[in-house]
Amino acid sequence: MLDLADFEASKIYNESEKAAIALAQELTLNPPKVSNEEEPLGVSSTTQARIKANFSDAEIVELVTGITVFNFMNRFNRFLNPDQDVESPPEALVALFTSH
């Protein structure tokens, strides 16, 4: 989870990893912010092209499935607020995801 705040400029990630992170970011953050007319798939055409250039159709299905299942679980758990027997994440990680 290093350099996620500036993953595009990071030397830690290769192009495939950067494309996957961009996809996850857009699938997570865009749908509530953009209309179907603006982005019918909820992902920019630039990110779509990057994904198609770096992954097979089967890999894209796996990426989208993993991302959307975790988005679903996060929203489901946030609303229902089940008791959890896990420790809170480190403050640095919380700050990374709440700084937007």
C-alpha positions in Angstrom: 0.0 0.0 0.0 3.0 2.2 -0.5 2.7 5.4 -2.6 -1.0 4.9 -3.3 -1.7 8.6 -2.9 0.6 9.3 -5.9 0.7 5.9 -7.6 0.9 7.3 -11.1 4.3 8.9 -10.3 5.5 6.1 -8.2 8.3 3.8 -9.4 7.0 1.0 -7.2 4.2 0.1 -9.5 4.5 -1.1 -13.2 2.0 0.0 -15.8 -0.3 -2.9 -15.3 -0.5 -2.3 -11.6 -1.1 1.5 -12.2 -3.9 0.7 -14.6 -5.5 -1.7 -12.0 -5.2 0.9 -9.3 -6.7 3.6 -11.5 -9.6 1.2 -12.3 -10.2 0.5 -8.7 -10.1 4.2 -7.8 -12.5 5.2 -10.6 -14.9 2.3 -9.9 -15.0 3.2 -6.3 -15.1 7.0 -6.5 -16.8 7.9 -9.8 -20.2 6.3 -9.8 -21.7 8.6 -7.2 -20.1 11.6 -8.9 -20.7 11.1 -12.6 -23.8 10.5 -14.6 -24.4 7.7 -17.0 -24.3 10.3 -19.8 -20.9 11.5 -18.7 -19.3 8.1 -18.1 -21.6 5.2 -19.1 -19.2 2.6 -17.6 -18.3 4.8 -14.6 -14.7 4.7 -15.8 -12.9 7.2 -18.0 -12.0 6.2 -21.6 -8.4 6.7 -20.7 -8.5 4.1 -17.9 -10.6 1.7 -20.1 -7.9 1.9 -22.8 -5.1 1.3 -20.2 -7.0 -1.7 -18.8 -7.6 -3.2 -22.2 -3.9 -2.7 -23.1 -2.7 -4.5 -20.0 -5.2 -7.3 -19.3 -7.1 -10.0 -21.1 -10.9 -10.0 -21.1 -10.8 -12.7 -18.4 -8.4 -10.7 -16.2 -10.6 -7.6 -16.6 -13.6 -9.6 -15.4 -11.6 -10.7 -12.4 -10.4 -7.2 -11.6 -13.9 -5.7 -11.9 -15.4 -8.5 -9.8 -12.9 -8.1 -7.0 -13.2 -4.3 -7.0 -17.0 -4.2 -7.0 -17.4 -7.1 -4.5 -15.2 -5.2 -2.0 -17.1 -2.0 -2.7 -20.3 -3.8 -2.0 -19.0 -5.3 1.2 -17.7 -2.0 2.4 -21.0 -0.2 1.8 -23.0 -3.1 3.2 -20.9 -3.3 6.4 -20.8 0.5 6.8 -24.6 0.7 6.7 -25.3 -2.3 9.0 -22.3 -1.5 11.2 -21.8 -5.1 12.4 -19.6 -5.7 15.5 -16.2 -6.5 14.3 -13.4 -8.3 16.2 -10.7 -6.5 14.3 -8.3 -3.7 15.2 -8.7 -0.3 13.7 -6.4 0.4 10.7 -3.3 2.5 11.3 -3.9 6.3 11.3 -1.6 6.7 8.2 -3.8 4.3 6.2 -7.0 6.1 7.3 -5.4 9.4 6.3 -4.5 8.1 2.9 -8.1 7.2 2.1 -9.8 10.1 3.7 -7.5 12.9 2.3 -9.6 13.2 -0.9 
